[in-house]
Amino acid sequence: MCMKRGTQLSRLLELVEQGETVVIARHGQPVAKLIPARKKKELPIGIAREDPLAPPGDEWWRAISDGEIEDWLRGK
């Protein structure tokens, strides 16, 4: 949508909020485009809501043992 000079910014933002893309032109040449801002993506349903990604405390930060590495490599 192209609009002529003198249009209020708040009106243009209303159009953008309704899903429109607004092109601002100077002397018939496009110079800017107003588009809706992307919404912040949330974690997929359930991830980290009930169970935190890391357990409380500092235990998770310790180096893993050779046995844990071997188990991980075997897919255990």
C-alpha positions in Angstrom: 0.0 0.0 0.0 1.4 3.4 -0.9 0.2 6.6 0.9 0.7 10.2 0.1 2.7 12.7 2.1 1.1 14.2 5.2 -0.3 10.9 6.5 0.1 10.5 10.2 2.5 7.8 11.4 -0.1 6.4 13.9 -2.5 5.7 11.0 0.3 3.9 9.1 1.1 1.8 12.2 -2.6 0.9 12.5 -2.4 -0.5 9.0 0.7 -2.4 9.8 -0.9 -3.8 13.0 -3.8 -5.1 10.8 -1.2 -7.0 8.7 -0.6 -4.5 5.9 2.8 -3.7 4.5 3.2 0.0 4.0 5.7 1.4 1.5 6.8 5.0 2.1 7.9 6.8 -1.1 9.6 10.0 -1.9 9.1 11.5 -5.3 7.5 8.3 -6.4 10.4 6.2 -5.4 10.1 3.7 -2.5 12.5 4.6 0.4 11.1 2.5 3.3 8.8 -0.3 4.1 6.8 -0.8 7.3 6.1 -4.4 8.1 4.6 -6.2 11.1 7.2 -7.1 13.7 7.8 -10.8 14.3 6.5 -12.2 17.5 9.0 -13.7 19.8 8.9 -17.5 19.4 8.2 -19.5 22.5 9.6 -22.8 23.3 7.6 -25.7 21.9 4.7 -26.8 24.1 6.0 -28.5 27.2 9.7 -28.0 26.7 11.3 -26.6 29.9 7.9 -25.7 31.4 7.7 -28.6 33.9 11.2 -29.9 33.8 14.1 -27.4 33.7 16.7 -28.0 31.0 19.4 -28.1 33.7 18.9 -29.5 37.2 19.2 -27.0 40.1 22.6 -26.5 41.7 26.0 -26.9 40.2 26.2 -30.7 39.9 25.4 -30.6 36.2 28.4 -28.4 35.5 31.0 -31.0 36.7 33.2 -32.8 34.2 31.7 -36.2 33.1 33.5 -39.4 33.9 35.0 -41.8 31.4 32.2 -44.2 32.2 29.6 -41.6 31.4 31.3 -40.8 28.1 31.3 -44.5 27.1 27.6 -44.8 28.0 26.8 -41.7 26.0 28.8 -43.1 23.0 26.9 -46.3 23.2 23.6 -44.5 23.3 22.7 -45.3 26.9 
